[in-house]
Amino acid sequence: MRRVRFVIFTVLLGFCSTVDVACADDAANAWKALQAGGHVALMRHADAPGGAGDPPGFRVDDCATQRNLSDKGRVDAAKIGARLKREGIAFGKILSSPWCRCTDTAALLNLGPVETEATFGNVVVLRDQREGLTGGARALIAKWNGPSNLLVVTHGANIAALTTISPASGEIVVVRGGSGSAEPVGRLLLD
């Protein structure tokens, strides 16, 4: 029995180490891509408690009716922006979903002017428009040829629809610019 426990422990330890190495490789690849330029950073908005979607009767033009950033989310967004600046990452353009938790995250990053882009609107809430929104997002990514990077602050479901990666709050998935496939090259979790 002791031997079985040891084997299970060893297998689990090996798995954890493999995950840590994969995460470290993802981060190293993401930093390298962003430093090279010409990539698209898809960032999920920072922490906004309350689950998926928004309260009944929400309106995109009224932040008081939406799920908004928590105090932690506001602090995390500022920290993420500061880290990106320290690493010397430049963004030629910053786009955001029109939802307040995204525009607030983008503004708190303090990396430059933010433009809202409807095609990055929440695909959970706008489920009947999901295909069109995702297609529009792919088209914008395909057009980005750098030399700097494009930053898009959007929703986790939108990033998952583009990349099959379901990011954590504040996580950045880096994809190749100039490619409609939104092929991930790395991930950053910076909080």
Secondary structure, DSSP 8 states (H G I E B T S, - for coil): -HHHHHHHHHHHHHHHHHHHHHHHHHHHHHHHHHHH--EEEEEE-S---SSSS--TT-BTTBGGGS----HHHHHHHHHHHHHHHHTT--EEEEEE-SSHHHHHHHHHHTSS--EE-GGGS-TTTTGGGHHHHHHHHHHHHHH---SSEEEEEE-HHHHHHHHS----TT-EEEEETT-TT--EEEEE---
